[in-house]
Amino acid sequence: MVYGEYLFLQKIFIVNLAPYKDAFLEYLKAEIIKDEPRNLYLPIEYILELGGKRLRPILVLIGYNLFRDDYDQAMEAALCLEMFHNFTLIHDDIMDKADLRRGEETVHKKWNINTGILSGDALMILSYKRLEYYKGEKYMHLMSLFNEVALEVCEGQQMDIDFETKSQVSLDEYFKMISYKTAVLIGCALKMGAIIASAEESDQESMYQFGLNLGIAFQLQDDYLDSFGSEDFGKKIGGDIVENKKTFLYITTMEKADNLDREKLLKLFANDIEPALKIKEVKQLYRKYKADALLEEEIEKFTFDAFKNVEALSMDASKKQVLIDFGNKLMKRKN
């Protein structure tokens, strides 16, 4: 089956994430720590209750539920990843000097930087403690996976920071950065669920690779939509360009442009230029060297690879369809 038959089907997606999300939120509410000192734990309660898609914990539950009839045993791992994800958000907001998160004040803005650092550290430790629920070999397997992925997330964040001052970034470096910063945690969520469900090792790896490839495709799609998406839904176009982000579009254009256009692009990213004009001229260069079309091809490639991983799973076609529908639902967006 070709990629287009997967991704652009005009249909209502049958996968329903609401039961997973509702069950997780109920569990989260009961497990949030209301302890002393309040200045340590109150910011943790605050960030965990801010909302969000809860994508990672939902994927842990799905990863388990595809091999078992329930998902209760996967709740602690789901909470582990949600806590870890929110720890990274607290520290990312400090590094980015961001004032808002999900429309509300960031932790360091509402309290202070020291509180943000310390509460973030505590939240990371609490995420690890959730895995103590699992015993023996299963615990060791989960911890090994989580340690590897947690370190990769930090490495990806540092690579992203380094890109801001590097004069040249290769596509290989960029793919590694988005894999580590975003995609590995998606793969980890699905594989954790499969591990807890005692799935075959080959199925555990296929679940991980599905999440990894889909996560890369999703991040690449963000690159595309930021420059060439629709503003009909209130999304501001060109943010990556204004912020001088070295995305796939920028890197590809730099690699393919002639000397004059390469110099022009460097100047556009180096100088303080009126945003609307900068966005217009940069996008013209992206289109001139077909970076937009090449990016669409990469999105297609990684999405196709993700669905090939689904085909490799040793489960009924109806269960595979859950992952296919989820992938379609995640990728079929305009902003």
CORPE-V614707 format. One record per run of one state. SS is the DSSP state (A for helix, B for strand, O for the rest). FROM is the first residue (numbers start at 1). TO is the last residue. If there is no record, write none. Layout:
SS_FROM_TO, SS_FROM_TO
This chain:
O_1_2, A_3_7, O_8_17, A_18_31, O_32_37, A_38_48, O_49_54, A_55_65, O_66_71, A_72_96, O_97_99, B_100_101, O_102_103, B_104_105, O_106_106, A_107_110, O_111_112, A_113_133, O_134_135, A_136_163, O_164_170, A_171_196, O_197_200, A_201_228, O_229_238, A_239_242, O_243_247, A_248_256, O_257_258, A_259_270, O_271_274, A_275_288, O_289_290, A_291_311, O_312_316, A_317_331, O_332_335
